[in-house]
Amino acid sequence: MPNFGDAERKILSVFKIGETVEFENLVWKIEKVGKPTCNSGEPKTDVYVLLCNDKNKKEIKISYKKENADFLENKINCVRAEQLFGCKWKEVINASTAAINARFKSKAKIYKKAGMRTEKGAITLGWKFELLNKPGGDLSGRMNLTRSQVYDVYAGTNLSSDKKNAMVNNEVICNSGIANYILVSDTVDSAESVLKQMVTIEDYITEHPHIYFACKALNYRTFKDKYDGDRPLAVQVDWKVLNGKLSSNILYCHPLEKNGNEMYNQLLNCLKQLNIVNTDDINSNNANIEDIHQ
């Protein structure tokens, strides 16, 4: 299965309505199968299956991950953060970024030449916030979450109502978007193989109790006059002109409340004051040397 979309479609295809499967030592008929969807974003459930027999019905709501997957959430904004971490989401994110503040301070923010993964001409506007199932890069760490919070991240318990009560085959099904199983596999050849490989969210987080965060830079690319959109920033670079020099200050106190556009406009105003068009115009006379990648 070469990519996630193909793999997801393969899983859906092995569940055929009307056929029978064995699960939890009982025989069940497949009554319904589909991919939950909502108006914007995605539910946590990737594959919804309804099984029935003479006595019971059982919902199988699978969150699917390929074996090499590391992302859990990669487009986190204020609304999503509150859904994931509750009303104290700011404190949760601040605690995470503050724990690695020395790494932010040591980062170059002006790239007159290319860095390892940063192209020549980049100036950092701030850092996005992403969740992973393992550490990811030098601006990464383990989050201090309760088991309940970890469960919410994987299952989607606190998502908005349209994501929880998602559409399956044009029908709104209550809580269809809240996953109760997770499948991590690249090999699926039958409905039975899916049912045997998947585990409950509870069992999964017992084996994988930790969630990690990673902060990924949002850079203004001066030679292309571009940056990757108005993304919410967990940590921002507050650019100012001090004593005739472009100077940076790192802000942790507004997690996900200041976005790419705001920080870009602030930087652009500074560059105009100093007659800087791109990083070739930057030197130790008009910028603080500690910000420049050497």
Salt bridges, closest charged atoms under 4 A:
ASP6 OD1 - ARG9 NH2 2.71
GLU8 OE2 - LYS35 NZ 3.11
GLU24 OE1 - LYS58 NZ 3.88
GLU31 OE2 - LYS57 NZ 3.16
ASP46 OD1 - LYS35 NZ 3.98
GLU73 OE2 - LYS44 NZ 2.90
GLU73 OE2 - ARG80 NH2 2.59
GLU119 OE1 - ARG221 NE 3.84
GLU119 OE2 - LYS224 NZ 3.72
ASP138 OD2 - LYS107 NZ 3.05
GLU171 OE1 - LYS32 NZ 2.93
ASP186 OD1 - LYS66 NZ 3.45
GLU202 OE1 - ARG147 NH2 2.69
ASP228 OD1 - ARG221 NH1 3.25
ASP238 OD2 - LYS240 NZ 2.87
GLU257 OE2 - LYS90 NZ 2.71
GLU257 OE1 - HIS254 ND1 3.94
GLU262 OE2 - LYS258 NZ 2.96
ASP280 OD1 - LYS120 NZ 3.93
ASP291 OD1 - LYS109 NZ 3.92
